[in-house]
């Protein structure tokens, strides 16, 4: 095979792929349609052409992310404070070091480093999520089918397409059978496009190329296979694809922020305005009441005002929010629920209805063909699992002749299902394993049970593929068309039935008998499928859906798929949490009702609605039914979309599962679209916001619980940050207003006297904001998180009750801090005998300790701080670190100089900690009264 990639790419550039014949396209790209590229050749082309990804313009580098930390408006205020401090230092003769300027600069850098680390972790988490949910494609490599990440596709790859695949790159078709592609992402056309192989010639070289929708012999990156199968040679990857050509338009489209992110931004903006106003008021009051004797007094006022504004606004909020969400999403991924974006977690926690497919999600997806009903009787197969060597066929009919006829008919029924089949059954090191749909695999497992020495059926020469609308598939094998599908669908297509070795007309009486047999199997919780056949000429060039007429009915099979035990408990847990479970299945209504009963899914007197009945309802009647009915059977993908709409119109937050290509609209329309990781198609995974790695309903409920915990933790750190910052504002504001009352004055001068220095305010912000706030954001559930009703998406994350608590805690913090200062100062309300430096340091320490006590307050709005006290080791680590740092800033000499502190003795420390603990006891009393009131 040639490796002259430049030559192939140049040829393709000279003549567009849609003008080439299939053979010319293969030659142009040095491709082999039977063996594909070798792994070595693919690696060489990957190196030359790069990954098959769309480039993100303006992607942020790590340096840019670090420098971004300095572009915050509040950080700009700190730079102003540094400039003011340096100016004052110069005016006073530039003696010694400009301590205030150096300390503020150090705090700015340290804050930037913390913000950078937090954003980096969040960005890494997003990148990991993207990798986990990355699309894959099936290609030929070294003569074998291989599933590879779509980013690894290269020009010349042979792409194998089937229903549900996302097309990974632009490609020229080599084979196409009933192939239809949904190209709305490129063309805007809602209808899928039929594809063929003919080259498009006769186009004027100077004329514009035909529209994408008219290039029927090509497929394009970003589109999806709706129906059929195909084979194509990749002609363009990455930014050279048609999707790449419009990538700049995609990048310029602003992504809408989540409700939570918008509210956080609104709160931060509102707080900024309020606190800057307070800071200005503080500075004006200080200027009016103080005897400003030198420039340093003015500088102290200005720097304090700036520091207060910066410290009072939780500028680390967005970074902490992103990191808490990222950690929550990573925890979900470890539990087999992969979220595709961070902010979907907030919606997930608000889910009020989970619409789940039955097969594989509520059931084990371990399909075992147990019963076959034909014209001569019923045959039962023993054995379980996927081992075809275990079990045998036994007829339940009386009489040897009838039993023999029943077994022969059952064998023929299973044979048709094994031929009209796209699954594989292989024996590996771990035992028998299947590849493909478990329902189809059940036929492959059952077939050898009639004769263990017999191999699998041979190759077929044509296929009319299955899709969820047709509910059937057909193949041509040795002069017969074999069809497998939903029994009610096949019965409508049959005019005859097989009895023993003869054929007889299918009468209305027999149709009624078959329908009763289907109902009986369904009542036992079995999934039912039927098979049929007819003779066809092998010389016919092409077979289509039109050939599936006047069939000969063979029989009905009952396939058991036991419910998951964990699903039953998860449904009960969801019910306790106020979340409805709605079961959706393509099975018979009786089967659906039986499985729903076993799982504990209840509705209005066990009512089951079919897709046809949903269609017949008006929008208002559909909304009423969605409010009452929990089980839907014989449902097609379009019914899912209508059901999502009806549930949302009823005020619900809807999570919807899906695995097929036609489920994509419902997955996109749902508040949380959930794709199956094992059985799901690439199209469904792209449309969904969450992917279940284990296809298990219990994982959805676990993810909802985690979503609630994440949202609770966001409220916790908001409660903590806002109330702690409010304490700083109250301390400075009331310390200035009440300075004369509490004895806050210089003993030797009439200059400016502040309750806290600017550097101390910034230190409090640094120590108490990031560490404990992040730690509380990792808190385990301390309340009955799954014992309460879902919240509404329009509920404010910070409601009136929280604001009242924030203001209350802030006032208590300010009061205990100022009382501590008064306690140690001469004069004031309480007579003391310490210096201003010692009293201020004691107040400074009291405020820091009060904020550390407040961490435990903030873990719950109702429960005592002593509930689950030791369940969060990160919280304790952050508190211990805060205490150690405060001891250092009080007792380490160079930090005393930097932050204007003085050493405290044991008595001072005991009083400071005791006063700080009042914040905890005051909140405990409020919570106690609240619990008594609610009880």
N, C-alpha and C positions, 0 to 999 in steps of 0.2 A: 504494500500500500504506500502511496506517495506521502511524503511529509512536507511538500512544498506549500505550506499554508498561505504564504503571501500570494502565490499564483492563484490558488482557489478563491481567495477573498477578492482578488482583482477581477477574476472572471465574473464572479457574482455581481461585482460592482458595475461591470460593463453591461451585463444583461440581467435585468431583474428576475428573481426566482419564479415569478408567476408567468414569465414568458418561456421558461425552460420546460422541456418534457421531463418526465421522471428520470429517465436514463441520463439526460443532460445534466440534471441537478446532481445526481450521484457522481458523475464524472467531474463536475465543476468543483465539488467539495471533497473529492478523493475519498468517497464513502463506499461502503459495502453493505447492501441492504440485508444480507443474510447473516453476516458475522459482526457488523458494526465496527467501531474503532477498537483498537487494543487499548489496554489501560495505559501503556507507555505513550501511545500516540495522543490519547486524550489529555494526559498530563502535559505533554509538549504544547498542545493547542491551548490548554488552560493558561499556561505560562505566557503564551504569545498574545492571546486575546483578552486575558483577564477574567475575573469572575463574572458570571451571568447575573449581575445586579444592576439596578438603576442607581446612578451616582446621586448622592444627596449634596446639592449645592450648599455651600456655606456650612459644612459640617464642622462642628465645634471641636477644636483641638484642646488638649489638656492645658496648654498655656493660656489659650483664650478663655477657658473655663475659670482658671485661676485669676486672670486679670479682670474678669467680669465681676468678681467679688468686690472690686473697688469702685464699680460704677453705680452702686446703690446710692440714692439721694442722701440717706442717713449717714453713709460713710463719708460723703462729701462734706457733711456738717462737721464730722470729726477732723477732716483735713483743715477746715476753717479754724477749729479749736487749736490744732497744732500750730497753724500760722499765727494765731493770736498769742499763744504762749511764747513762741519764738520771738515775736515782736516785743512783748513785755520783757523778756530776758535781755534782749538787745538794749532796750531803753534803760534798763537798770544796770547797765555796764557789762553785760555778758560775763558775769562772774560764775565760775563753776559750770556744772552741766545744766542744760535746760531740762530739769527732771520731769516737769509736767509734760512737755512736748515729747520727750523720749518715751515716757510711760504710755501716753495716748497712742503714739505711733506703734509701739509694741503690741498694744491691744488691737489696733486696726489690723496689723499683720496676722496676729494669732486668730482673730475672728475670720479673716480671709482664708487662712489655712483650714480652720474647722469647716467653713462653708464649702470650700473646695473638696475636702474629704467626703463630706456628706453628699454633695452633688455627684462626685465620682462614683460612689457606691451605688447611688440610684441609677446613674447612666450604665454602669456595669450590669445591674440587674435587668434593665430594659434590653440591653444587648443579649443577655443570656436568654431572656424570654423570646426574643426574635429568633434566636438559634433553635430553641426548643419547638417553636411553632412554624419553622421554615418549611416551605413547600418542597415536595419531592416529585421526581419524574421517573418513568420506567423507560430504560434504554437498552439497546444491545451493546454489550461490551465483551470482547473476546468470545463472541458467539453465544453468550448467555444473557438471559434477561436479568437486569439488575435495577434495583431501586436506588437512585442517587439523589442528593440534594439538587434542586433545580439550579442553584447557583454554580454547580459544577458542569452544566451543559456547555458544549463547545460546538462550533460549526463543524458539520460532518457527522455528528451523532445521529444514530437512528432512533427516533422517538416513537414509542409504542403508546397509542392512545386508546382509551376506553371510557365508557360513560362514567362521569364523576371526576375525571382527571382535570386538573388545571394545566393548560398548555404552558410549558416552561420556557419556550423560546419561539421565535419566528421559524417556520419550517415549511418546506415544499412537500405536499402529500405524495406518497408512493402507492399507498393502498387506502381504500375507504369503503366501508360497508355501512350503509344507512347512517353515515356520519353527519351529525348536526352540531354546530358550534354556536354558543351564546357569545356574541361579540359586542354586547351593549357597552362594555367598559371602554371600547375603542370607537364604536360607531354611533352609540346612542339608540340603536334599533333594538326594540324589546324582543322581536321574533328571532329565534335561532336560525342560522344560515345553513342550508344544505351544501355539502361539499362534494366535489368530484375531482377527477384526475386530469382532465383535459387542459393542455397548455392554452394560454390566452394569447393568441397571435393577432396580426393585422393591425396593431396599434401604431399610429404615427409616432416615430421617435421624438418628434418635436412637441407632440401633444402631451397634455397632462396625463399621468398614469391613471388607470381606473380606480375608483374609490375602493377602500378596503373591503367593503361589503360585497363588491363584485369580483374580488380575487378568490374565486371559489376553489382553487387548487392549493391554497395556502392556509396555514393556521398561524395564529399570532400569540405572542406572549401576553399573559394576563387575561386570556379568554378561557372558557370552560366547555368541556365536552358534555353536551346534553344527552346525546343518544349515539349509539353505534360504536364502531371500532375503526382504527386507522393506523397507518404507519407513515412516518414522514422523516425527511432528512433536514436537520437543523441548518438554517441558512444565515441566521443572525442572532447574536446574543447581546445582553447588556444594553448599553446606550445606542447600539446599532439597530435595535429592534424598533418596530413601529411604536411600541409603548415608550421606548427611550426617546423617540422623536418628540413626544409630547410631555416628556418628564418635567420640563421647566414649567409647564402649565400646572402640573400636579403639585410641584414644589411651591408654587406661588399661592396655592390655595391654603388659606389659614385654617388650622385645625381648631375646632370649637373647644373651648375649655369646659371642663366638667362643672356641674353646679357647685360642688365643694370648693374647687379652685377659684371660681368666681366669687364665692362668698368670702373666702380667706383674703382675696385681693381687696374686696370691698371693706372688710373689717380693718385691714392694715392701713388702707387709705384714710378711713374715718378716724382711726386711732392717731394716725400721723397728724391730721389737722387739729384734733382735740389737744394732743400733747404739746405740739408746737405752740398752740395758743396758751396753754398753761405755762410753758417755759417762758414765753414772752411776758406773761403776767408776773411770774416769779421774778424775772430780771427787773421789771419796772418797779415792783414793790421793794425789792432789795435796794435799788437805786434811790428810792424815795426815803426809806427808813434808815439807811446806813449813812455814816459820815465818810464819804469816799475821799481819802486823803492823798492817795498816790495811784499811778497807773496800774499797779498790781491788783488793787481792789477792783478796778473796772474789769481787768482781765479775768479775775476770779469769778465775777458775776457772769461774764460772757461765756466763759468755758463751762461753768456749771449749767447755764441754760442750754447750751448745745449738748452737753453730756446727758442732761435730763431728757431731752427730746429723743436722743439716740437710745438711751437705756429703756425708756418707757414703751417704745414700740418694739415688739418682738420681730426684729428684722430677719431672724433665722427661721421664721415660720415656714416659708415656702420650701427651704432646703430640708427641714425636719419632716415636713409633710410628705415630700417626695420619698425620703428615705424610709419613713414608716410604711408608706404604701409599698415601696419596693421590697422591704423585708416581709411584709404580709403576703405579697405575691409570690415570693420565693418559698415561703412556708406552704402556700397552696400548691405550688409545683411539686414540692416534696410529697404532697398528699394526692398526687395524680391529677390535679386540676391546674391546667396551664392557662393563665390569663394572658391575653395578647396586648393589653395596655394597663398601666398602673391604676388609672382612675375608674376602671370597670369594677374594682373591688367595692367602691362605695355603693354602686347600683346593686351589686350582687347581694350585699347585706340587707337591702330593702325589698328583696323578692317576696311577693305575696302568693304567687302561683308558680308551680313548677309543672310544665307540660312535658311529659316524658314518653318516649317510645317504649313499647313493651319489650320487644325482643332484644336481649343482650344487655339492656339497661336495668329493667326490673326483673329480668330472668337471667339464668346462667349463660345463655347462648351455647349450651351444650346439647345440640339437637340430636335426638335419637328417634329414628323412624320405628314406631312401635306397632302400628295397625295398618292393614291394607284391606279396603272394602271393595269388592268387585261384584260382578253380576252373580257369581256362583257362591259367594259367601265372604267370610272374614278370615284373614290370616294374621296371626300375631308373631312378631319377631322378638326374640329374647336378646339379652346382652345390653350393654350400655357403654357410653363413651364412644371413642373413635377407633376402637380395635375391631376390624372386620372379621377377625378369626373367632371371635366370641359370639355365641348365639346361633339360633337356627329358626327356621320358619315352621309354624304349626298351624293347621287349619282348625277352626272351631266348628266346622260343618259336620253333620251326621252323615255317615256313609262314605265309603272309600272313594267311589267315583266322583262324588261331589267335592270331597276334600282335595282330590288330585286336580280337578278342574280349577278350584279356588286357588291352589298354590301356583298352578301354571299361569293363571291370570294375574296373580299378585307378582309373580316373577317378571311378567311382561310389563306390568305397571312400574315396577322399580327400575327395570331396564331402560324404559323411556326417560325416567327422571335422571338416570346416570348418564345417558347420552346427551340429553338437553341440559348441559351442565358445564359451568366454567370453574368449578372448584378443583382442588388437587388434594389427594390423600397420599401421604408419604410416610415411610417408616424411617425415623432418624435415631440418633443416639438416645434421645429422651422418650422414645416410643413413637406411637402413631400420632402424626400431626396433620392438620389441615391447612390449606392456603386458599382463601376465598370465603364465600358466604357459607356459614355453618349449616343453613337449611339445605343448600345444594349438596354439601358434603355428606349430609345424612343419607342421601341416595347412594353415594359411593361406598359408604360403610355398609349399607344394607345389601347391596348387590351380591357380594361374595357369600352371604349367609345362605343363599339358595344353592350355591355350588362353590365350595372353598377352593377348588382347583382352577376355577375360571378367572381369567384376568379381566381388567377393565375394558369397557367398550372401545372400539377403535375410533379413528378420526372421522369427523364430519366434513362435508364438502361446502356447506353454507350455513349461515346463521341469521335469524331475525332476532336481534337482541331484546333482552328484557328491559322494560323501564316501568317506573312506578305508576304510570298512567295506564299502560296496556295490561299490566299485572300478569304477563306471560312471556315466554320465550320459545323459539322454535329452532330446530336444526334439521339438516338433511343428512341422512346416513343410510347408505345401501338402498337407495330407491324409495325411502320413506321420509316423510316430514313428521318429526316427533315434536310434540308441544307439551310444555309443563307450565302450570299457572294456577291462579285462584279458581277453585271449583265452580263458583257461580259464573265466572267469566267463560270458562271452557265449556260448561254445559250449553251456553248460548251459541257456541260455535259448532256443536256436535249434532249430527243427524242420525248417527248409528252408534251401536255399542258392541263390544266383543264379548261373546259368551263361549267359553271353551276355545274351540278352533273355528267357530263360525261367527258370522256377522249378522246382526238383526237390527231393525229400525229402533231408534230411541223414542219410545212412546212417552206420552205425558204422565202415565202411571209410573213408569220407570224413573222419569225425571223427579217425580215427587218422592219416590223411595230413596233415590240418591240424595236428595235434599235433606230427608230425615236422617240418613246415615251421617251426613256432614254435620247436622245439628247435634247428633248424639256424640260424635267425636269431639266437637267443640265444647259440649257441656262437660267433658272430662278434662278440659283445659288444653286440648291438643290443637296444634296448628295444622290446618288442612291444606293439601295441595292435590290437584288432579292431573292426570296425564291422558293424552289422546294422540292419535296418529292418522295418517292417510298415505296412500301410495302416490308418488310423484315421479315424473320422468327425470332421470339424472342429467339428461341433456339440456334441461332448462338453464338458461344463462344466469338468471338472477331470481332469488326468492324474496318476496316482500310480505307485508302484513296481509295483503289481499289473498295470499295463498292459505291463510289460516281459516279456512271455511270448510263446511261439510266434513268435519272430522269424525273419527270413530272413537268414542269414549272408551277408555281402558279401565280406570279405577281411581279411587281416592285413597290417599295415605294420611294417617294421623301421626304427627311428629310432636313428641313431648319436649318441653323446654322448661324445667322446673324453676319456680320463682327463687330469687336470691333470698336467703335468710336475712342477710344484712339489710336488704331493701325493705323488708317488712318493718324492721325496727326503725329504719331511717324515715319511713313514711309516718310512723307513729310520732317520732321526734319532731318532724316537720309540722304535724297537726298540732302538737303542743305549742309550737312556736307561731301558730296562727297562719301557717302556710298550707295552702291546698295543693294536693297532688292530683293532676289530671293525666289519665293514661290514654295514650293515642296509639292505635295499632291498625294495621291493614288486615288483621285477622277477622274471622267471623264474629259477629256480635256475641254469640253464646260463649265462644272461647274467651273473648275479652271480659265478659261478665264473670266467668269462672276464675280467671287469673286475678281480676280486681278484688273479688271476694276473698281469695286466699291471701292477698297482700294487705287487706284492710283498707282498700280505697273505697270510700262510700260516697254515694250521691243521693239524689232524690229517689228513694225506694229502689236503689240499684239500677236506675234508668240508664240505658245505653243509646247513644245517638249514632247513626251511620253518616258517612260523608254525604250520601244522597239526601238524607233528611236535613242535614245542615244547609245544603244548597237550596232546599225548598223553603227555608225560613227567611223572613224579612230581616233587615238589619236589627230592628228593635227586638224581634222575637229571638234572633240569634244571641243578642246581648243578654236577654233574660235566661236563655238556655245555658249560656256560658256561666251564669251565676249559680246554676243549680246542678248541671250535669258534670260528672267527673270521669266518665268513660266514653270514648269515641272509637268506633270500629269501622272497618272498610274505608279508612281515611286516605285520601290522596294528598300530595303536598300542597295543592291549592287550598284544601280545607284547613290545613294548619295555618295558613296565612289569614284566612277569615276568622279562625278561632283566636289567634293572637289579637287581631283587631277588636273582636268582641270583648275579650277579657280586658284589654287596655281601656276601651270605652267604658267599662264597668269600674274603672279606677284602680286596676291592678298593675303591679310591676311584675312582668312575665319573663320567666326563664323558659326557653323552648329548646328541646333537643332535636337533633336531625343528623342524618348521615348521608343522604342522597343528594345528587346534584340539584334536583328540583326542590329540595328543602331550603336552598340558599335564600330565597326571598323571605321565608318565615323566620329564618335565623337572623337575617339583617333587620327585620321589622321588630323582632322581640327586643325587650330591654336588655336581656342577656341571652344571646344565641349560644347554644352549647353543642359543639360538634363531637362526634365520636372519634377517639384517637386510634382505635383498632379497626373498626369497620367503616369509618367515615371516609368519604371521598375528599379529594384535595379541594374541590370547589366548596364543599360544606365547611371545611376547616378555614378556608379563606374568608367565608362570610361570617363565621362565628366570632364571638368575643372571648370564648373560653373553650378549651379542648380537654375532653376527659381522656386521660391516658389509659384508663382501665374500663371505660364504657360502663361505669357502675353508678346507679342512681344514688347510692349511699354517699358517693364522692361529691355529688351536687349538694346534698344537704350539709355535708361536712364543710364544703366551700362556702355555703351561705352562712354557717356558723362563724367561720373564720372572717368572712366579710363583715359580720356584725361586730366581732371582736376588734377588727381594725378600725371601724368607724367609732366604736366606743373609746378606743385608745386615742384617736384624733381628738375627741371631745375632752379626754382626760388631759392631754398635754396643752390643749387650748385653755382649759380651766386653770391649769397650773401657771402657764406663761402669763396670761392676762392678769390673774390675781396677784402674782408676784410682782409684775411690773407696776400694777396699781399701787402696791405697797411702797415701791420706790417713789412714785409720784406723790403719794400722800405724805411720806416722810419729809421730802424736800419742801413741798408746798406749805404744809402746816408748820414745819420747822421754821420757815421764814416768817409766816404770819404770827406765830406764837413765840418768837425768839425771846422777847422780853419776859414773858410769863414763865418760861421754863429755865431762865437764867442763861440763855445761850448768847454770851457776849465775851469780848476780849477783856481780861482784867486790867490791861495796861493801855488800851486804845479804844477808839470808837469806830474802827474799820469794819469791813464786812466779816460777819461770822456765819458760817454755814453749818447745818447739821451733818452734812456729808460733803466731802471733797469731790470734785469732778472725777478724779482718778478712782476714788472708792465706788462711785456710782457705776462707772464702767466695769470695775472689777466684779461687782455684784452681778452685773448683766452677763459677764463672761462665765463666771463660775456657776450661776444658777440656771442659765438658759439652756445651753446645748446639752450638757451631760444628762442631768435629771429629766429634761424634757424628752430626750431621745429614749432614755431608759423607761420612762412611763409609757412611751409609745410602743414598747415591746411587752407591755403587761399582759399576763394571761387573763382569761375571763374571771372576774371576781364576783360578778352578779349572775343571776340566772339568765344568761344571754339568750338561751333558746326556750325561755319560759314566758316570753312577752311577745306581743303582736309586732308585726313588721312596721317600721317607720315609713312615712311617706317621703317621696323624693323631694317634695317642696318644703319639708320641715327644715327649719333653720338649724344649722349645726350649733349655733350659739343662740339660745332662746332667752326669753325675758328672765326666767328663773336663774339661768347661768349668769346673766349680767348682774342680777341682784347679789348672787354669791360672790362674784368677782369684786364688786364694790365693797361688800361686807368684809371680806378677807383683807382687801387693801387697806381699809380703815383700821382694822385691828392691828395689822402689821405696822402701820404708821404710828398708831397710839403706843404700842409696846416699845417701839424703837425710841420715840421721843421721851417716854417716861424713863427709859433706861438712861438716856443722856441726862435728863433732869436729876435723876437719882444720884449721879456722881458729880454734878456741877454744884458749886456754891450758889446759894440763892435759889430762886425758882419755887416750884410747888413743894419739892422735897429737898431738904438741905443735904448737900454733899460736900466732899472736901478734896476732890481730885482735880487735876489740871484739865483744861479744855481738850488736849490731845488724848488723854486717857478716856475722858467721858465720850468723846466722839468715836474713839476706837471701840468702846463698849457698845455704843449704839450701832455702829457699823457691823460689829460681830452679831449683835442681836438680830438685825435685819437679815443677815446671811443665814443664820440658824433658823429664823422664822420661815424663810423660804424653803429651807431643806425640810422642816416639819411639814410645810404646805404640800410637799410632794406626796406625802401619805394621805393628806386630806383629799387630794385631787383624784385619787384612784376610783372614787365612787361618789355619786351625788347623794346617795342614801345610806349605803352600808358604812359601818364603822371602819375607821382606818386600821383597826386591829384585826379585821377580818382578812384571812389569807395574808397575814402580815409578811411572811417570809417566802412567798411564792415567786418573787421577782428578784433574782440575785443581781441582775444588772442595776436595778434601782438602788439596792443596798450598796453596791460598788460605787455608784455615782455619788451617793450621800457621803460615804466614807471619804472619797476623794475630795469632795467639797469641804469637809471638816479639816482634812489634812492641809489643804491649800489655805484655808482661813487661818489655821495655826501658824503656817509659814508666813503669811502676809502680816501677821501681828508680831511675830517674834524674830524673824530673820532680819538682820540689820539692814542689808541693802534694800529689802522690800519695805522696811519701815520708812526709809528715806523716800522711796519711789511713791508710796501710797499714803504718807503722812500719818502713820500709825505709831502707837506706843505700846510697850509690853504690858500685858494684863496679868495680874496674879490669879490664884485659884479662885478667890472669892468673886472677883470680877467675872471670871468665866462661868462660875456656877449661876450667878445672878443673870448674866446674859442668856445662858441656855434656858434657865427657868422662865424668864420673861418671854423668850422666843416660843416656848412650848404653849403659851397661852393661845397662840394661833390654832394649835391642834385641839386644845380643850374647848375653845369657843365653837369651833366647827363641829366637834363631837356633840355638843349640846344642841346645836341647830339640827343636826341629822337625827338625834334622838327625838326631838319634838316632831320632826317631819314624819318619822316612822310611826310615832304614836298617833298622829293625825290621820295617816293613811290606813292604819289598822282599825 
